[in-house]
């Protein structure tokens, strides 16, 4: 009986650990499709910021002010509250701006906060602005330029968390890990200073 009781106790303990791990996986994985090994973006060589970003900073100076880098780095713990905020901001901005493609190319690029209509750049800078306004540190919320599978340059927001680097994108309502986005990653803001950008190599995932 003692052996049976001991076996049952061990089985219950193992089962309890398994349930806890499953719950944690469901919290992190189910809403965003996070599966497999956690992958983080690796910053490569310094590179020039997009010209339209420079013009954006002249118009919105506060959006581009370097802020003191905290000792703990740029990644945040992805709590339920933060996940809810990410989903809320992504949804509100996607619904709040009417899609309007830029037909003038580089000459017509004007990155605006909360316009009535706009393209991917307006969605991205607005999401970053709104997250920072909610208390997210600017070092963890970065603009990134990518190229879509159909060859179009596109701007998204990357949020750095210990659960992986997540992407807020106006082309979808789902928040996904960067490694699950079928983009070619071109360049990204650096955590220490939003005016400095870095390349990410020629990686398509």
C-alpha positions in Angstrom: 0.0 0.0 0.0 2.8 2.4 0.8 4.4 1.8 -2.6 1.0 2.4 -4.3 0.4 5.5 -2.3 3.9 6.8 -3.1 3.4 6.1 -6.8 0.1 7.9 -6.8 1.6 10.9 -5.0 4.4 11.1 -7.6 1.9 10.7 -10.5 -0.3 13.5 -9.1 2.7 15.8 -8.7 3.9 15.1 -12.3 0.4 15.6 -13.5 0.1 18.9 -11.7 3.4 20.2 -13.2 2.1 19.1 -16.6 -1.2 21.0 -16.2 0.7 24.1 -15.1 3.0 23.9 -18.1 0.0 23.3 -20.4 -1.8 26.3 -19.0 1.2 28.5 -19.5 1.7 27.3 -23.0 -2.0 27.9 -23.8 -1.7 31.5 -22.4 1.4 32.3 -24.5 0.7 30.1 -27.5 -3.0 30.0 -28.2 -3.7 33.7 -28.9 -0.7 34.3 -31.1 0.2 30.9 -32.5 3.5 30.8 -30.5 4.9 27.3 -31.0 8.4 25.8 -31.0 11.6 27.5 -29.7 11.4 31.1 -28.8 13.3 33.2 -31.3 14.6 36.7 -30.9 15.6 39.2 -33.6 19.3 39.7 -33.9 20.4 43.2 -34.7 23.1 43.3 -37.4 25.0 46.3 -38.7 24.0 50.0 -38.2 22.2 51.4 -41.2 20.4 54.6 -42.3 16.9 55.2 -41.1 14.2 55.5 -43.8 14.1 59.1 -45.1 10.3 59.3 -44.3 11.2 58.4 -40.7 13.6 61.4 -40.5 10.8 63.7 -41.8 8.4 62.1 -39.2 10.8 63.0 -36.4 10.9 66.6 -37.5 7.1 66.7 -37.3 6.8 64.7 -34.1 9.9 65.3 -32.0 8.7 63.6 -28.9 8.3 60.3 -30.8 12.0 60.2 -31.5 13.6 61.4 -28.3 16.1 58.9 -26.9 15.1 57.7 -23.4 17.3 56.3 -20.7 18.0 52.6 -21.2 17.0 50.6 -18.1 19.5 48.2 -16.8 17.2 45.2 -17.4 17.4 45.6 -21.1 14.7 45.9 -23.8 12.6 42.7 -23.2 9.4 42.6 -21.2 7.6 39.8 -19.5 4.4 39.1 -21.5 1.7 39.2 -18.8 -2.0 38.8 -19.4 -2.5 42.5 -19.0 0.2 43.4 -21.6 -1.1 40.8 -24.0 -4.6 42.3 -23.7 -3.1 45.8 -24.3 -1.3 44.6 -27.4 -4.4 43.1 -28.8 -6.5 46.2 -28.0 -4.1 48.6 -29.6 -3.6 46.4 -32.6 -7.4 46.1 -33.1 -8.3 49.8 -32.4 -5.7 51.2 -34.8 -6.4 48.7 -37.5 -10.1 49.6 -37.3 -9.5 53.4 -36.7 -7.6 54.2 -39.8 -9.2 53.7 -43.2 -6.7 52.0 -45.7 -5.5 54.4 -48.3 -2.5 53.2 -50.5 0.3 55.7 -51.3 0.3 55.9 -55.0 3.1 58.5 -55.2 6.0 56.3 -54.0 8.7 57.8 -51.8 7.6 61.4 -52.7 4.2 60.7 -51.2 5.3 59.1 -47.9 4.0 61.1 -44.9 4.0 59.2 -41.6 1.1 60.5 -39.5 -0.3 59.8 -36.1 -4.0 58.9 -36.0 -4.9 60.0 -39.5 -8.4 59.3 -40.8 -6.9 57.3 -43.6 -3.4 56.1 -44.4 -1.0 53.3 -45.3 1.1 50.8 -43.3 3.4 53.6 -42.1 0.6 55.5 -40.4 -0.7 52.3 -38.7 2.7 51.4 -37.4 3.7 54.8 -35.9 0.3 55.2 -34.4 0.5 51.7 -32.7 3.9 52.5 -31.3 2.7 55.9 -30.1 -0.4 54.4 -28.4 1.6 51.6 -26.6 4.2 54.1 -25.3 1.3 56.3 -24.1 0.0 53.3 -22.2 3.3 53.0 -20.4 5.2 50.6 -22.6 8.9 51.6 -22.7 10.1 52.9 -26.1 13.1 50.5 -26.0 10.7 47.6 -26.3 8.4 48.9 -29.1 10.3 49.2 -32.3 9.4 50.1 -35.9 10.7 47.7 -38.5 10.8 47.8 -42.3 10.1 44.5 -44.1 9.5 43.4 -47.7 6.3 41.3 -48.3 6.2 38.2 -50.4 4.8 40.3 -53.3 7.7 42.6 -53.1 6.2 45.7 -51.4 8.1 47.6 -48.6 6.0 47.5 -45.5 6.3 48.9 -41.9 5.3 47.0 -38.8 5.8 47.2 -35.1 8.0 44.7 -33.2 7.5 44.3 -29.5 10.3 42.6 -27.6 9.2 40.2 -24.9 10.8 37.2 -23.2 8.1 35.1 -25.0 9.5 36.1 -28.3 9.5 39.2 -30.6 6.0 39.9 -31.6 4.7 41.7 -34.6 1.8 44.2 -34.8 0.7 44.5 -38.4 -2.1 46.3 -40.2 -2.5 43.4 -42.7 -3.8 41.1 -40.0 -5.6 41.2 -36.7 -3.4 38.4 -35.3 -0.3 39.2 -33.3 2.4 36.7 -34.4 6.1 36.0 -33.5 8.4 37.6 -36.0 9.8 34.2 -37.0 6.3 33.2 -38.3 5.9 36.2 -40.6 6.8 35.5 -44.2 8.6 38.7 -44.7 12.2 39.7 -45.6 13.4 41.7 -42.7 15.3 44.8 -43.8 16.0 47.2 -40.9 14.7 48.0 -37.4 15.0 50.7 -34.8 17.5 50.0 -32.1 16.4 49.8 -28.4 18.9 52.3 -27.1 18.0 55.1 -29.5 15.0 55.2 -31.8 16.9 57.4 -34.3 19.4 54.6 -34.9 18.4 51.7 -37.1 20.1 48.3 -37.7 19.9 45.8 -40.5 18.7 42.3 -39.9 20.4 40.6 -42.8 18.6 39.0 -45.7 16.6 36.5 -43.7 13.2 35.3 -44.9 11.3 33.1 -42.5 
